[in-house]
Amino acid sequence: MARIDAFLKLGTDQGCSDIHFAVGVPPMLRMHGDLIPVKFRDLTQAELEGYIAEVTTKSQQHQLRHGSDLDFSYVAGNGNRFRTNIYRKATGLGATFRTISNTIPSLESLQLPTTINNLCEYHQGMILVTGSTGTGKSTTLAAMIEHLNNTRNLNIISLEDPIEFVHKSKKCQIIQRELHTHIPSFSEGMRAAIREDPDVILVGELRDVETIRWAMTAAETGHLVLGTLHTTSAVKTIDRIMDALPVDEREQTKGFLSQNLLAVITQVLVKGADLRSRKAICEIMLMNRAISKLIMNDQSYQIQSQLQTGKDLGMNSLDQALLDGILSKHIDADSAYLYAQDKQAFARYVIDTSILPTFTLATG
């Protein structure tokens, strides 16, 4: 068993989301959003290089020596799986291991809005799950794929970097392909997937122009496309796609978004009311005639008001979802305040008043 497995087991046994290793500090655990050091000595360069050598191939070690970061899935000796990133920094080597559950969660167990279940019934179009790194986007997408796997007869192709949750085909055939292992790039994977009779294509990240173009083509030609972006709201997601493509394609892009973008789900992970768990809180935008018109008229900045008034349609703003979580006692009010956009509206619920801004009056 690799020596690093002992630290990984410690982290998973305590329910940590990530385990961090870096030269000059002890291993650290991400526990319910907070970073906590393990009671261990500071890691040396030679020590951490030895740990990493035990879990990487010679080819990966060669890449790392020549300045490339490594992204791969690692299975520990006890069967636990991790999404791994190894990198070099100013003070030496570093590594992050993200825990991946061997059990694929259901949409119900994640307590996600039922609107997301309904989105899984579509046969064509694009659904984007967005948010900062570490907000549970991959988990939500895995739950959506599992929902389809249990309820519909489909051919699902996923393009991932790296493969995280491993799906077993049930009602669906699920083909999982990994970047740099099975496909050279997301755009090449998208182009190939369209030729493989898919019903659903999941693309790990719309990270470049070609991938976005192929995803748009797939959504326009009768496929359901699921993807992610590192954007923090529906408005920013639409703006990011518009800005990513050349100016001479702007009208075409607006037309695609207004007709084929089904929804944008933006997530944050907020501490639960028990302070020992985290819960995904979602802003949800569903395409309708009003939002479509705003996009075509370059008025995406007005979409936020549509979210606030679209609750009956299944939409909500992030602040509405946070407030609902506080009132239902599902999330911690102090944590919700930190994520809220209109912080003044949440100040009344804050318990730890030290997180509130302080003001001093000018004198003289």
N, C-alpha and C positions, 0 to 999 in steps of 0.2 A: 504494500500500500504506500502511495506517495506520502511524504511527510506533511505536505500541505493539507491533506485530507483531514487531519486532526482539527485544524482550525476551521475548515469548512463544515465539519460535523458539529463543532461547537456553535457555529453560527446558525445552522439549520435547526439544531435542537432548541435554540432559543427563539426561533421564528424570525430571524433577521432576513432582510431583503437582499443585502449585499455584504460581502466580506472584502476588505481592502488590505493590500500589502504595499508597503513603500519603504525604501531605504531610509534609515534614520529615525523611524518611529515604529512602535509595536503594531501588530495587526489590529485592524479596527472593524467594528461591526456596525452596520446600519440597522438600528433597532427602532421601529415605529417612527422613522424619519430622522432620528438623532444618531450621530456618529459617536460610538463609545469605544475607547481603546481596550484591548484585551490585556490582562495582567501578564505581560510577557516583556522580554527585553526588546530594545530597539533593534530592528533588523539591519544586518550589514549587507553590503553589495554582494559579497561572496555567498552569504547564506541564502539570500533571496534568489540569486541566480541558480543555486543548487535546487531550491524548491521548484522553480519554473522549469528547469531542465528535466525534471521527473515527470512533467505532465505535457511536454511538447515534443514534437517530432524533430528530427535533424533539419528537415526543410524549414520548419517554423523557426527554429533557433537561428538558422542562416538568415532568414528574413529579419529577425529581431536585431541581429548583429549589424545588419546593413541599414538600420534606421527605420524599418517598417513596423507599425503597430500590428498586433495580432488580434483577430476576432475569431473565436471558435467556441464550439460547445465542448464541455468537459464533463465526463461521467466519473464520479468518484468511486472508490472501491466498494462503498456500501450501496451504490446504485443511484445516489442523488445526482441530479444534473444541474449544470451551471452554464450561463452565458458568460464567456470570459473575454476580457480585454487586457492585453499586456502591452506596456508602453515604456519608453524611456523619457526621463525628465532631467532637470538640471542637477538634481542630487543623486541620480541613479535610476534603477529599475522600479517600475510600479505595476500593480496588477489589481483588477477588480473582478470579482466573481459574483454574478447575479444569480440568486437561487431560482430554479425553475421547478415548480411542483410536478411530481410524477402523475398527479391527478389533474385532469383538465377541469377547471371550474365551470359550473353552469351559469347562465345569465342570472338565474334566480339566486344562486348562492352568493353572487357578487352584489346582489340587491341593486341591480341596474334598472333604470326606468323601462317599463314595458314597451315603450316606443321602440327600443332597440330590438326587441323580439319581433315587432311588426315589420321593421326594416328588412329582416331576414327573409321575408316573404316575396320581396321583389325579384324579378328575373333579369332585369337589365338596368344599367346605370352605375353610378359611382357613389360609394359611401366612404367618407374619410373620418378616421379616428385620430385626433390631434392632441397635442399637449407637450409639455417639456419632457426631457429625458427622465425616466423613472416614475412616470405617472400612471403606469398600468395599461398603456395602449396595447401591448402585445397580449396581455391577459384578456382584455376585452375582445380582441379579435379572435383569440383562441376559443373563447366561450361562444362567439358567434358562429365559428366554423363547427364547433361541437353541436350547437343547436341545429344547424343545417344537416349535420351528419346523422342526427337522430330523427329528423322530421321529413327530409326530402331525398329524392333519388337523383344525385347530381355527380358530375365530374368536377372536383375542386383541385386546382393547382395553386400551391403556395410557393412564393419566392422569398426566401428569408436570409438574414445575415446576422447571426447564424440561425440554424433551426433551433427553436426553443421547445415548445410543447410538441411532443410526438403524438400524432393522431393515428388511431387505428380505424381503418375503413369499416363503416357499419352500413347504413343505407347508401352512403356516398362512397365513391372511390376518391381517396385523398392522396395526391401526389405532392410530396414536399421536396423542394429543390433548394440547395444551399449555395449562396454566393461564393465563388472561387473554388467550390468543390464540384458542383454540377453545372453551374452557369458562370460565364466570365463577368457579367454585369447584369443589373436589374433590367436594363433596356433590352439586352439580348434575350434574357429570360422571358420578358413580356412578348417579344416578337415570336419566340418559339412557342410560347403557351397558346397564342391565338390559333396556331396550326394544330393543336393537340386536342381539339374538340372539347374545350372547357365550357362549363356552365358558370363557374365562379373562379375568378383569379384574385388571389391575395398577393399584393406586392408590399414587401416589408417597409419600404420607404420611397416616396416620390422625390428622389434626391437630385435629379438632373433633368434637363430639358427633354432628352430623348425618352426617358422613362415616362415622363408626364405625357408626352405625345402618344406613346404606345398605349398607356392606360386610357387616355381619352378615346383612342381608336377602338379599343376593346369594349369600352362602355357604350360607344355609339353603334357597335355592330352586334348587339344582342347578348352581351355578357354582363354579369354582375361583378364589379371590380371593388375590392376592399383595399384601402391603403392608409398610410400614415404620413403625417407631416409634423415637424416640430414647431407648430404654431400654437398660440395660446388663446385663440378665439375664432369664431366662424368668420368674422370680418377680416382678420389677419390671414386666415387660410385662403380666402378668395383673392385677397390682394397679392399673396405670395405666388399663387398660380398665375395671376395676370402678369406680375412682374417677371416671372421666370421665362416666359415665352417672348419671342421677338415682337417689336411694336407692330410690324406689318401683319401679325397674326392675332392682333388684339380683338378685332370684331369676331373672328372665328372662335376665339377662346371664350368670349362673353356668351356667344351663342351656345357653345357646348355646356358651360356652367349653368346657364339658365334652363336648358332642356334636359341635361343628363346628370347633373349633380343632385343626388337624392337627399343627402344629409351630411352635416358636419357635426361630429360628436367631439367636444373638447373636454378633456378630463384634468382634474387635479386630485391628488391623494391627500385627504384631510384626516387628522387624528380622530379616532372614534371617541365617543363620550367616556369610555372606560380608560382612555389614554394608553391602552395596550394593543390597539389595532389601528388600521387605517382603512378608510372607506373612499371609494371613487365617487366623486361628485361631478356631474356632467352638465355642461351647457349643450343644448341640442337645437340645431337649426334644421328645419325641414323645408325643402324647396316648395314654394307655392307661387301663385301668380304674382303676388305683391313683391316677393323677394326677387323673382325672375325679372320683373320690370326694373327694380332698383339696380340689378347687375347690368342690364342692357343700357341703362341710362347713366352708368358710372356713378351711382349713388350708393355704393356698398356701405358707406359710413352710416346709412340710415337703417341697416339691417338690425342693429341692436334693439331698436324700438319695436321691430316686428317680433323679436324673440320675447320681449316683455309682455306683448299683448296676444301671443299665440299659444297660451297654455292649453286652451281647449283643443288645439290641433296636435298637442304633444310636444310643443316647444317650450323652452325656458332659458332665461339668462343664467349665467353662473351665480350671480347674487341671489336670484330666486331659489336656485337649488341649494345654495348654502343656508339660506334662511329656513327653508323647509327642513333641512337636516338638523338645525339647531332646535327648532320648535318641536320636532319629533324625537329629540334627545338621542339622535343617532351619531352626532359628531360633536366635537369639543368646540365651544364657542370661541375660545381664544385662537385656536388654529384656523377656524373659519374667518375670523377677522383678518388674519394675515393674508388670506387669499382673496378677500372681498375687493371689488373694484370701488364701490361707494362705501368707504370705511366708516364714514360718519353714521350711516344707517345701522352699522353693526356694533358701534361703540357701546351701546346700552347693554349688550349681552356679555361684554368682556368681564372676566373675573380677575385676571392678572393685569391690573391697570398700568403696570410698568411698560407694557407694549404699546400703550397709547402715546401719541405725540405730545410733547410738552411745549408750551409757548411762554416766552418771556416778553414782558412789555418794555419797550425802549424808554429810557429815562433821560432827562437832561433838557 
